[in-house]
């Protein structure tokens, strides 16, 4: 149960982070020039890295192996759906969806599966006792 709670809180937090506006860094912030120069690279890397983590976290939750494809489907739909939701909510939050971001998300999902392959193949229905 605890793993599902952790997974759910992360899923909600990541969804909100993808939909809400991103503030510009303050003028006096150290390293602002680096952030501005490499903003796209940092953003795309963050997309992939967070989806690597999200995928590993998804493999960690207890679930029968025959239903794990539903979790993979959720991750793929989440990657695409949050980008499309950004398009729909553009006038509220000022973020635009990008199929390039979906590509980086899918790359992160693939890397996450590679890192947690053993968990994805487990038939785990219960959490270890604390």
N, C-alpha and C positions, 0 to 999 in steps of 0.2 A: 504493500500500500504506500509506504513512504517513497519508494522509487517513482510511483505514478504521480504522487504529489509534487515531487521535485521536477519531474518531466513536465507536468502541467504548468507549474509556475514559470519554468523556463520558456515553454511554448508561448504562453501569454505575454511574457515580458519581451521576447524577441519579436513577436508580431507587433506589439505596440511600438517598439523601437524602430521597426521598419516603416511604420505608418506616420509617426509624428515628425514634425519639422526638425531639421538639424540646424542649430544655431551656428553662426559664423564665429570662429575663434576671436577672442578679444585682441585688439591692436597690440597691447603690451605683453601678450603671452610669449614666453620663451619658445623658440622653435617655430613660430608662426610661418616664417618663410618656407621652412621645410614642409610643413603641412600644406601650405598653399601650392607649392611646386609639385608635390607628390600626392595631392588629394585624391585623384582618380585611382592611382595605384593602391593607396591605403584603403580606399572604400571597397574596391574589388577584392583585395586581399582579405579584408574584414568579412565580406560576404562569404567567401569560401571558407575561411577559418571558423566562423560561427556555425556554418552548416556541417563542417567536420565534427565539431563538438556536439551539435544537435543530433547528428546521426549516431555517434558513439553513445550519447545519452539515450537515444531511442532503442539501441540494441541492448542497453543495460536494464531496461524495464522488464519485469517478468511477463512472459507471453508464450503461448504455445507456438512452436516453430511453424506449424501450418498456417498461422494467422500473421506471421511477421511481414508478409507481403503487404498487409494493410498498413502497417507502420511505414513501409517504404513508399507506398502510394500516398500516405499522408504527407511525408516529407516532400515528395515531388509536387503535389498539389499546393502545399504551403509555399514552396519556392515560387511557383508560377502565380498563385493566388494573391500573395502579398504585393507582387509587382503590379498586377492588374488592379488591385484595390488602391494602390498609389495613384493610378490614372483616374480612377473614379473619384477619389477624395482630393484631387489636385487643388481644387478651389478652397479647400479647408486647411490643408497642411502644406501646400506648395511643393510636394514631391511628385516626381514623374516616374512611372514604371519603365523598366528597361529589360528587353529580352536578353541583353548582354549580362545583366545581373542574374537572370535566371540561369544562364550558362555557367556563371561562376558558382552559383548555388549548387547546381547539379555536379559540378566538379568537386565541390566540397563534400557533397553526399557520397560520391564515388570514393573519394579518399577516406571518408569516415567509415564506409563499409569495409574497405581494405584494412583499415586499422583495427576494426572490431569484428572481423569475420567470424571468429569463434563464438562470440555472443549472438550474432545473427543466426548461426546454425544450431544454437542450443534449443532444447525443448524445456524452457524454464517457466514454471507456473507458480513458483513461490519464492519469496525472498528469504535469505538466510536469517536465522534468528540472531538478535543482537546480544 
